[in-house]
Amino acid sequence: MPKPERPLKRRRNLLREQGVTTVDWKNVTLLRKFISDRGKIRSRRVTGLTPQEQRQVATAIKNAREMALLPYPAAGR
């Protein structure tokens, strides 16, 4: 007997919600929302961003990591 399908819940776009047009690597409070507790960048499926916005966020996070504002992903065991 197949499982009943759940209706898809689209995640809201945080950038549009806050009126952000270009993502800046210095805006650490915004970028932290796109990073998991282990320091990994969350996927588009999770964040609800467009491909262009996801690329901007990923680049900004990488720049902020390089400037030691954000952590790198935690290494596994």
WOSULHU-V882257 format. One record per helix or strand of 2 or more residues. SS is the DSSP state (hx for helix, st for strand). FROM is the first residue (numbers start at 0). TO is the last residue. If there is no record, write none. Layout:
((SS | FROM | TO) (SS | FROM | TO))
This chain:
((hx | 13 | 17) (hx | 27 | 33) (hx | 43 | 46) (hx | 50 | 65))
